[in-house]
Amino acid sequence: MQFDDDADLDTSEVQDVRGSRIPGGRATVGGGIVGIIALFLGLLFGVGPDQLGLSSGGPDTSPTASTAAQVEQTCRTGRDANTRDDCRIVAVVNSVQDYWKQEFQRRRGTYTPARTVLFSDRIGTACGSATSAVGPFYCPGDRRVYLDLGFFDELRTKFGSSGGPFAQAYVVAHEYGHHVQDLMGTLGRSQDGRTGANSNSVRVELQADCYAGVWAHHATTTPDESTGRPLVTSLTRADIREGLDAAAAVGDDRIQEKFQGRVTPESWTHGSAAQRRQWFTTGFRSGDMADCDTFR
């Protein structure tokens, strides 16, 4: 996966609060094995902590101003995105939101941008307090995506993904899929408290995978606002394999087999490895969000 070296990155879409102190509230879960269990229970690649009733903070626990704000200082161009993980996240966020803005306009709708918050250790959100252990998530309460970059190491070492730049891009695009669902009014379907292979929770997650694939289909043809050229200049078959591998690595069946030694479909919240691969592929092949109706 490569970005246009000369393209300007819009760092206003990413808030960097790594190293900042977070006021108020207890952490949602602890680290270590407790954090792994939290991922296994369904927070991984999901929506905010409140969706599972695990939040312990409140709307007043928003992130403080960053003392580092590294992305503002170092992530200026696509060349930076080709060499640094945090700058790559900025570039992916820019590309994903450029696509959805144009797609909503094509459909005579209005896309409201969502910021990604880079944090370390723990964070306070409108959905409650959370630690890095919950993995990346989208909070509909403040319409932000939350991400600790250390998760990508966990994706490789604990969940067996091959990793790579597009695996990271898939994670970000999936979370923005939840934002699209939020804007379209479908995200609330996951809030009925039910689990299982045919639950709305699983259908919502698979649809976000499909939306990630839709963006990937258009990534190298969506013009960047600053240059008029696509920000993503190259997306290879190997890149797509990285994304599919990451999707499969966090399938409910894979995680259950790894951490509890058996598969229990009645407790699924995100879908099997095969389903996650299938729906990302569906979106990538067609490039049409109309093909992402996992509720049909």
N, C-alpha and C positions, 0 to 999 in steps of 0.2 A: 504494500500500500504506500503510495507516494503522493505528496502534495506539491502544488506549484510553489517553487522556491521563492518566487517574487511576489506572491500574494500577501496582502496585509491580513493579519489575524485580528479579529474583534474580541479583545479580552473582556469587554463589558458584559459578555454573555457568560462569563465564568468568574465566580467569586472565590478567591483563594484565602481561606482562613486557617490554613495549616499552621500549627504552633500557637494559635490563639486560645485563650481561656474561654470556656463556655459558661455563662452564668446560669445558676439555678438548675433544679431538677436532678434526679439520679439517672444513671445510665440505664438503658433499657435492659441490657444483659451484660454479663461479665465477659472477659476474654477467654482464651484457651479453649478447652473442650466445651465449655458452656457456649462460647461463641459458635463453635462448629454445630452444636445441637440447634442453636437458634437459626443458623442457615438451613439446616435440615428440616426444621419445622415450617419453613416457607417464607422467611424474610428475604432470602437470596433472590436477587433480580426481581424484587417485588415492589409493592407500593409501600407507603409509610408505615411506621411502627403501629399507628393506631388501627390499621386494618386488621391486625390480629389481637387487638386489645392489650398490647404489651407496652404502650407508652406510659411514662411516669412523669413527664414534664407537661408543659402546656404551651399555649401560643406565645407566652412571654419569654421563651427560651430560644430566641433567635440568635444566630451567630454574631459575635462581636466583630469589630473591624480587625482586619488582619495586621499583624506586626511585620509580616514578611511580604505578602502580596507578590509572590515570586512571578506569577504569570504575567503581571503587568510590566515587570521589569525585563523579563527574558523572552517572552513569547511574542515576537513582533511579526515574523513572516512565516511562510510555509517552510522555509529552510529550517527554522527552529523546530517546527512540528515534525520534520523528518529525522530529528536527532534527539528530542527530549520527550519523555512520556507525558509530562504535564502539558507541554505545548501541543502534543498530538491530540490530547483531549479537547483543548481549545479548538483546534482545527476541525475535529469531528463534530463538535457541538455547532460550530459555524455552518458546516456543510449540511448537517441534518436539518437545522432550522431554516437554512436557505431553501432546502427542498420543500419542507412542509409549508412554509410561507407561500411559495409559488403554487403548490398543489391546492391549498385552501383558496387562493385567489382564482385558480382555474375553475374551482367548484363554486365560485361566488360566495365564499366564506371568508372569515377573518381569522388568521392565525395569531395567537398571543404568545410571544416568546417566553421561554422559561429559562432561568439561569441554572447553571450547574455550580454546586458548592463543593470545592475541594477541601476536605478536612482531615484531621489526624486524631486518632484515639476516640473522641466522642464529639457529639454535636447536639445542639438543641434546635428543634424545628417546630413548626406549627402542628406537627403530628406527634410531638413528644420528644423526649431525649432518646438518643440511640448511640451505641458504640460502633466502632469499626467492624465488630463481629457480625453485625446484621447484614453486611454486604451493601452493594449499591441499592438505592431505593428512590422512588419518586414520592413526594409528599403533596397530595392534592390540596392540603390546607394552605400552603404558601406557593404552590406550583413551582417547586424547585426539585432538581435532581441532586442527590447527595452521594458523594463518592470519596472513599479513601483509596489512594493509589496503591496502597499495600495489598488491596484485594487481588490485584492481578498476580502477585506472587502466590497468594493462596490458591488462586485458580489453577496454577500450574502444580504447586507442591502438594496440596491437599485434595484437589479434585481431579487431577490427572489430565488437565487440558494441555495441549501443546503450546498454548499461549501465542504471542506474536501481536503485532500492531493491529491486525484486523479483529482479533479476539477482543481487544480493548474497544475497538470501534463498535463491535456487535453489542457489547454491554451498554455502551452509551446510547446507541440507537434503540435498543430495547426499552430503556427507561424513557426515552422521548416518545416511544410508542404509547406508553402509559399517559404521557401528557396529551397526546393526540386523542386518546380515549376520553380523557378528562374534558377536553374542549368539546368533544362530540356527545358527551353525556353517557357513554357506555361504561366508564370505569366503575360506576356505582354498582354494577351487576355483581362485582366480586365481594360485596359487603353483606351477603346474606348469611355468612357464617358457615356455609357448607363446604365440605371437602370431598374429594373423590375424583376418579378419572373423568367423570362426566359433569363435574361441578362447574358453576359459573366462574369460580376462582381460576380453575385450569383454563377455561375458554378465554378469559381475559389475558392470561399470561401468553397463551399460544397466539392470540391476536397481536400482542406486542412483538412477539418474535416475527410474525408475518410482516408487520409494519417495518421492522428493522430490515427485513429482506427487500421490501419495496424501496426504501431509501438506498440500499446497496445497488439495486438495479439502476438507479438514476444518478448515483454519486459522481460518476465521471462525465456526466452531461449537464448537471445543474450549474448554471453560471453563478460565480461569486459576485456579490454586489460591488466589491472594490475594483475588480479587474474586468468583469464581464466574461471571464474564462472560468471553467470548472476549478474549484479548489483542489479536488481530488483528481490527480492526473493519471493514476494507474491503479487498477484493481485486478489482480490476477486470479487464476483458478486456485493457486496455492493460498491466496488470501481468503477466498471463500471457504476453502477447506478449514482454515483456522477458525472462522466464524462458526461453521457447522460443528467442529470439534468442541468449541467452547459451549455451544448450545446443548450438545449431547452430554457433556461432562456434568452439567447441573440439572439433568433430568431427574425427576423424583425417584425413579427406579434405581438409577445409578447411585444417588446419594444414600438411599435407604439400604441398598445392598452393601455399600461401603461402610456405613456407620452403625447399622443395626443387624446386618447379616441376613435380612429377608426383605422382600418387597411386599408392601401393603397398599394396594391401589386405593383403598377406601380413605386413606389419609392424604392422598396427593393434593397439592395446591398449585403445581406449576406444569404438570404434564411429564410424560416419559421422555427419555432421550430421543426415541424415534419420532415422537410427536413434535418435539421442539425442532429437530432437524427438518421434518416434513414441512412445517409451517413457515420456517425461515426460507426454505427452498421455494415454496409456493409464491411468497412475496417477491423473491429475487427473480424468479423466472418470468413472472407476468409484469411486475412493476406497477400493478394496479391494486390499490387498497380495497377495491370492491371485491377482490378475490380473497380477502382476509376475514370473511364472515364465519368465524369459528362458532357462532351461536346457531347457525342454520342446521 
